[in-house]
Structure formats: structure tokens, C-alpha cells
């Protein structure tokens, strides 16, 4: 049977939750026994999300195969409970690159290469290849951006061609915003009407309209949307603000959204099982004990506003672990650059745990090191992720091992004690400014030492550790590494090297002994990218448990 295709587009404004909508639809269809694979189509000319400032486009999501993708890929993995990769992520840069490669290799046989059909055909090829690769029954394609933007018009054209020319079974779901101006007090449908007109002008008639709004849309609004947008009133789906994005699948289920989609695609409505997801929602609602965690980073601000998306995977991982333990996480964002300039550490005095996450460059580094020192000296649970692990090594080298001026060469390439350095291969790449795709990326195996905090965490919470080999497979995204030259010196002063990579024997995990500190762990890898609501990551569970004991 040929795959069926669901295209999910957005209207009125960006950031509505198209990714959560697509993931929720996928979860419901998967819960009925259908094999589903998602595809995210991004508008930018970048080949991937790896070199985009997280303030510009949110936290790049790191896949198992090393793909640096849009953060919506994280939503797909969390809702569907499966690993995704390169075939699930398309950028316009990838499409143009491949079309130009084919043109240069004379694969178009001398044709004049044009946006339509050559670019649109390449988009269609990539979408169908994703379905073939996973032998999917249903491919859910999320179209980046908002209807009416010129950057994404070719994706919409590909959708139209698939339905009209290729005769594929295509269902189009349009997610749109209905604002409720405070001086009027009622949700307005006109912006969505105009958004659907944009779709109509491109030859697309949506099958469903998903209404994002502060509250539920009433019968009157549904009827107006049906009249002006040519959809059945029953195909106008409510999607009001929820306390958690994980409520959305059950909200859709209550409106028989997945059954309506299956009917339009001509597929059987099989028996459904969403019991685990219903139990998750119960745990979320039951979580009461508030735990205050400080995130000391530098990608929080965009203009005068704070941006959660810069550390989206981290916040999700904290929530997953908190819900598992019946705790509600209250994350406090601390700007490392500002914290560096403050006298004392007042911002940290009443927190139960401290995290220093991913980061790049020297800005705010001394603020992060200051927070790490405070955590170590005051025995506040600490979790360092990537840069947070590297800077924990720097702090320990300076203040415990007495290697005055120790640093990472990323910050000070002339430091006398380069406890974090760049390996020879990466030095060559950096000298050529070949930054894109040159990092240690994706899944790498790590052997964890028995008796350590990390090993005990992985062993206690199953699903991550191969106990026959003491190996975990975790995702990486970095260039700089622990300098083996200082391993013995730092170990003699009490630093525990708790994990090393299987292939290169590189340091992956550092800890402090539990005799000296209740929980102090740094990982070169990113456990946050593998955490899922139904399967929280063991290190986050152990970290939150330690915080709850404070």
C-alpha cells in the first residue's frame, strides 16, 4: 500500500505549535497500530540547524545519527517514542544544494532548471524517501513558517502537486491562531480566514482547521470558519492553551480528530491504546512539590524578552524527571554574563540544584565557573552538560588542583594549563574555518565505571545501560575535549573520571565522590536529547532526587 500523507501548515503567526500538533496526530495514529514517520520542512538556506544562533531559532535538536535539526524533531521523538534522523529533516538549503549538484552533473540532460518542477520535485522525492526508508503507512509533513511567506511557497507547491498530479492521498491540516483582543473579549476568525485564502490561492483547500487560542472556540466561531473557509464544522478542531503540551493528544482524541483523519484517508479505524499517555498526564497533574533549579547560561534573551526555546530540550528533560518523582520544577534563568559581574552569589543561595548547559565562546564563562565553584563548595547538586562539564574541570583544576590560570583553549588558547583542548583533527578543521558538521556529533558509546554516581543512576533506571558491557549510547555535539595530559593530576586531587568513550578512550563523564558532595556530575554528551516523557533520563532523575533531598 502506498503511504498516505498529512501536511501540517501554520497560519497568522509562527510558534503556534505546529510541531506539537503534528506530533500529537502521529501519536494518536501510532496508538492505533499505524506506522508513522514525520518530516520537518524548514525554510532557511542553512544545510542544518547546527550553526544557527539558538537565540534566533531555538535549541537545535541533536539526533542519533548526528543530524542537527529543528527543535520540533525533539517533539516528534518525545511523542512518538522513536529515534529520528537525517531523512526526517529537510531544509531549503539541502534542496537547492542537491538540485545544483544534479545540474552540474548534467543529470537534468540540459534542461533549464527551474523552481517548478525541479525544486518541488526534489522536495517530493525527499518526502517520499522518508516514507520508503521507514516503510511508513503515514508520513506527517510539517511545513515550516506561516502561510503567505514567499520562503516556503515551494513546499506548499510540492503538497499540491502530490495530491493533484501524483494522485497521492493527501490530507491538509492548517493550524491557525484566533486572537482574542482584550477590548473586544471574543476570539476573531478573520486572520484565519485570510490565512486560508493564502492556501486557496496556492491551489490548496485544507481538510481541517486546528484553532489555536487562549480558550476553546465556540459553536458560533466554528460555523463562521466553516462558512468562509469551506470546511465542515466538525473538521474545525479546538486546540486551546494547555498547562502542558502533552495534554494535546488527549484533547484531539476527545474530538475524534484521528478518526476523522483516517476516514478521509480511507484507512481502517483500528483499536486504540493510549493508556500510558493518560497515566503520564495523571503524573503531571499530581506533581506538587516545587523544586527550584538554577540554569546558568547565556542564551536566554532576545531583545527585551526572555527565550525558553534556547534550552528547550533541557527544560523538557527536567520536567520529565520531575514528573517521574512527583516534583514540579521551577527553573530560574541566570544570565552568566551578568552573574559574572555581581558581588557574591545571592542568586544561588536558595536554589536546590545548579545546571550549566551547552554554550560556545568566552562570553559569560567566568560567571559559569563562579556558579560551579559555589555549587562545589556549598554541596548543592550540580549537573554540567557539555560546556558545563568542561568548565567544571576548569574550576576544579584552578581551585582544587591549584593549576592557577587553567582554562579551556576555546577561551584562552595561551593558557598554561589547557585542561580542555581541541584534538588534532578538529584543529585542522578550525584552521580552515570548516565549522559546519565538523564536531563530534550524534551517538557515541561510553563505558561507565562501576560504583560511580552515573553507573548507579543508569543501572537503577533501566532502558539506557547495556549492563553486560557497562556501556551507554549518548548524543554528542562539541569540538573540545578533556586533555588527557591532566587526567592523573586531577584524579589525584579527587576528580573521578566516571566514563570514557569506547573507541577513542576520551573522557565522557566526571564526578566528585559522594563522600565529598551529594551529587556533582558533568557529561561531555547531552543526556537531555534522549529524555522522553515516558522514559526520563536516569541522570536527570538522580539529579532531581538529590535536589529534593536538599
DRENDRENDREN-748041 format. One record per residue (C-alpha): residue in one letter; x, y, z. Coordinates in steps of 0.001 Angstrom, whole numbers, plus 500000, padded with zeros to 6 digits. Example, Ala and Ser with C-alpha at 12.3 -4.5 7.8 and 13.67 -1.06 7.14 Angstrom:
2
A512300495500507800/S513670498940507140/
This chain:
550
X500000500000500000/X501313503462499122/X501830505753502120/X499267508389502954/X500451511945503589/X499355514543506110/X500644518100505592/X500537520422508598/X500780524135507846/X500536527225510022/X498671530500509761/X498704534028511210/X501887533740513288/X504833531447513938/X505366529453517112/X501747528270517289/X502608524651517950/X502573523043514510/X505223520634515769/X503136519611518769/X500082519284516514/X501960517062514056/X503459515008516894/X500070514617518594/X498420513423515395/X501303510999514928/X500946509651518462/X497216509001518033/X497651507279514666/X500568505248516012/X498448504220519007/X496050502623516506/X498788500427515058/X499826502529512074/X503492503040511268/X504101506780511232/X507121508859510285/X507373512657510492/X509206515073508180/X510011518675509080/X510485521144506191/X512476524255507121/X512615527420505018/X516163528544505674/X519079528105503281/X521242526593506033/X522056522941505429/X521066522159509007/X520408523958512304/X523899523461513719/X525344526902513041/X522215528919513809/X522362531023516961/X519905529397519425/X518514532853520188/X517497533098516523/X515747529758516111/X515740527910519401/X517789524960520599/X518933522764517675/X517772519231518351/X520509516611518081/X519507513293516511/X521032509858516988/X522809509979513606/X524316513409514312/X521745515471512423/X521427518945513927/X517779519675513335/X514930521970514275/X513615521626517824/X510327520218516504/X512233516996515849/X512520516742519617/X508734516954519926/X508373514143517396/X510815511889519271/X509198512589522636/X505619511984521455/X506337509046519141/X508992507417521333/X511351506740518417/X514727507930517142/X514704510138514059/X517463511174511684/X518571512921508549/X515713511630506384/X513176513272508717/X514591516777508300/X514608518952505173/X515941522472504727/X515682524579501614/X519477524691501671/X519604520903501316/X517127521034498429/X518989523753496497/X522312522047497141/X521072518776495654/X519365520432492672/X522544522379491837/X524638519207492240/X522411517409489748/X522534520320487334/X526353520425487476/X526475516675486838/X524191517026483794/X521524514892485457/X518782517126484017/X520000516444480471/X520435520071479528/X517040521320480700/X516734524835482058/X516498524117485773/X513605525921487453/X511928526147490826/X508966524232489413/X509246521365488674/X512882520706489660/X512980522127493185/X509449520962494010/X510265517511492605/X513304517258494886/X511128518154497863/X508650515438496880/X511481512928496404/X512790513608499910/X509335513308501494/X508634510010499755/X512111508700500539/X511399509212504263/X508272507085503916/X510118504355501998/X513037504295504432/X510767503531507374/X508113501608505380/X505586504035506840/X501841503802506449/X501503507537507054/X504013510370506560/X503289513558508511/X504940516592506901/X505241519791508915/X505704522894506770/X507893525487508467/X506894529129508689/X503495530632508030/X501176530523505017/X501818533526502812/X505600533658503213/X507466533506499928/X510218531339501500/X508004528290501955/X505858528526498807/X507688525644497116/X506843523295499976/X503159524148499529/X503523523625495793/X505005520176496449/X501962519366498583/X499598520480495808/X501478518501493142/X501467515337495249/X497683515481495584/X496666516724492139/X499379515457489792/X500726512361491546/X497279511381492863/X498659510649496319/X496294510587499253/X496972513919500928/X495195515439503934/X495989519057504789/X495765520287508398/X496010524040508868/X496954525266512350/X495890528872512791/X495584531459515527/X492367533124516695/X493307536176518761/X491047537490521498/X491651541260521791/X491130542311525392/X488971545292524440/X486612543030522454/X486515539913524585/X485769537471521760/X488041535371519506/X488318536776515981/X488217534487512948/X489258536970510260/X493050536311510495/X492395532593509956/X490032533316507075/X492767535331505361/X495325532610506064/X493109530017504396/X492721532402501430/X496508532246501070/X496247528465500912/X493428528646498384/X495494530967496197/X498152528241496052/X495610525637494994/X495240524076498453/X492000523565500352/X492602522488503957/X490698519480505207/X490953520547508854/X491494523791510722/X493108523474514142/X492193526544516184/X494940527762518500/X493529530218521006/X493581531100524680/X490264529306525213/X488025526867523357/X486331528104520203/X482542528073520459/X479885526879518020/X479467530374516551/X483166530646515631/X483221527129514194/X480292527937511950/X481914531128510665/X485152529306509891/X483170526591508126/X481311529155506029/X484282531291504996/X486941528566504793/X484871525830503093/X485376523187505768/X482865521072507650/X482117522489511141/X483076519088512587/X486531519468510993/X487254522629512965/X489364521302515845/X489770523043519189/X493329523427520490/X493274525970523341/X496213526748525615/X497052523817527893/X499097523562531084/X501314521093529248/X501869520365525557/X501497516685526442/X497755517281527002/X497228517998523301/X496944514360522057/X494140513657524512/X492448516938523596/X492497515812519949/X491330512313520883/X488284513721522685/X487265515374519374/X487844512148517368/X490447514035515311/X492454510918514442/X489307509006513438/X488276511848511128/X491737511854509510/X491636508085508970/X488200508364507364/X489432510988504907/X492425508784504051/X490271505700503601/X492038503764506364/X490534501447508962/X489831502823512430/X491720500246514480/X491533499729518227/X493431502373520174/X495639502219523279/X496777505471524905/X496820504200528489/X500484505080529083/X499894508631527861/X496837509003530092/X498955507854533054/X501587510449532113/X499001513228532292/X497919511976535723/X501537512143536919/X501900515676535550/X498743516799537337/X499799515074540565/X503264516701540694/X503081519229543522/X506416519596545347/X508231522551543817/X511987522265543253/X513931525396542352/X516751524751539878/X519155527416538585/X520142527269534907/X523288529368534474/X523534530042530732/X523854532795528174/X521205532271525500/X518146533498527388/X517499536963525986/X516258538188522628/X515942541956522739/X513861542820525803/X512357539338526052/X513330536014527600/X513566532962525342/X512839529499526747/X513426527774523408/X517210528270523598/X517349525398526110/X514133523596525153/X515479520026525429/X516972520761528852/X513744522175530276/X511839519179528897/X514286516713530465/X513936518423533852/X510148518250533614/X510229514565532643/X512366513671535665/X510356515902537976/X507039514344536994/X508532510873537449/X509411511813541041/X506225513768541732/X508006517130541635/X507250520354539834/X510387522035538510/X510753525786538816/X513688526747536639/X515416530039537429/X517280531535534489/X520548533180535442/X522412535161532799/X526032534036533203/X527413537268531792/X525550539381534351/X526188536910537183/X529919537163536470/X529855540880537325/X527839540571540546/X529339540619544015/X528669537341545732/X526238534625544682/X522913535814546082/X521011534491543048/X522018530933544006/X521500530916547740/X518026529380547830/X518225527019544834/X518177523248545290/X520314522459542250/X522506524131539624/X522939523300535936/X525443524773533496/X524298523746529997/X525693523853526477/X527498527012525375/X530076528376522981/X532790531022523257/X534141533090526140/X531145535314526918/X529831534560530398/X532354531786531068/X533667533214534343/X530075533546535539/X529510529852534865/X532741528928536642/X531686531097539584/X528394529178539807/X530213525825539607/X532549526851542437/X529562527877544538/X527907524515543899/X531032522532544760/X531843524456547933/X528257524583549214/X527427520996548267/X524495521954546062/X523687519239543471/X525331520081540160/X524832518799536628/X527166520029533892/X526201519383530286/X528909519584527611/X530354523053528281/X529156522625531862/X531329519523532174/X534339521230530606/X534068524285532849/X533662522055535909/X537053520577535005/X538481524097534660/X537068525140538054/X538413522010539750/X541839522435538153/X542097526045539310/X540668525832542803/X541357522259543946/X544371521104541926/X545938524590542222/X546644524858538473/X546374528630538562/X545044530068535298/X543812526694533975/X541325527123531181/X539823525726528021/X541675526715524850/X538310527779523443/X538537530749525819/X542310531161526220/X544491529457523632/X547620530605525514/X546655529181528908/X549498527489530810/X547195524632531793/X544909523716528836/X542814521160530722/X540264521302527883/X541721521333524385/X540983520585520758/X542125517297519276/X544318517282516164/X541521516542513671/X539417519419514959/X542437521742514930/X542756521086511196/X539052521785510629/X539141525003512658/X542197526269510797/X540194526017507567/X537106527567509226/X535310524354508248/X532921524564511174/X529718523105509755/X529325519419510555/X532887519013511864/X532085518406515520/X531813515090517295/X528137514590516592/X525452512048517298/X525530508730519105/X528804507514520615/X529265504649523044/X530576505374526534/X531809502816529056/X530690503812532558/X532779502884535610/X531009500730538181/X530384502231541577/X530054505786540289/X527021508055540605/X526481507787536864/X526672503986536761/X524300503628539712/X521859506018538025/X521882504143534722/X521637500795536495/X518713501843538700/X516580503254535889/X516572500727533023/X516493501298529287/X519796503130528807/X522603500875530102/X523923497723528442/X524867496123531767/X526712493239530098/X529292495744528801/X528644498731531114/X528010500837528008/X525569503652527326/X524995505284523932/X524618509059524218/X524463512001521841/X527331514451521381/X527744517940519944/X531122519502520661/X534667520150519372/X536734520449522538/X537733517550524777/X539195516790528198/X543007516961527915/X544302513523528855/X547610515073529903/X545938516277533132/X543867513187533927/X546266511754536512/X546882515091538259/X543197515881538611/X542335512331539670/X544921512508542451/X543142515594543751/X539794513791543845/X538212514190540410/X536504510952539373/X536626510009535698/X533405508009535568/X533108507322531832/X535221507101528686/X534339506701525024/X534677503127523814/X536508503910520567/X538898506777521432/X539061506425525249/X538110510113525611/X536787511342528959/X532985511477528832/X531891511790532486/X533487513473535505/X532207513357539068/X533078514194542649/X532899511355545182/X529647511169547163/X531767511354550322/X532617514937549316/X529476516068547523/X525854514787547329/X525697514999543518/X528303516552541241/X528302515148537691/X529434516542534348/X528870514841530992/X530590515646527725/X527495514334525992/X523910515623526066/X521553513380528054/X518770515961527622/X518311514970523964/X517448511366524878/X514965512118527640/X511320511339526889/X508182511911528937/X507536508175529296/X511252507401529786/X513037510190531699/X516815510141531530/X518456508410534553/X520954511214535203/X518182513785535388/X516157511566537711/X519149511158540030/X519920514867539884/X516349515879540769/X516225513235543505/X519394514748545010/X517848518229544758/X514714517016546540/X516894515747549387/X518393519193549985/
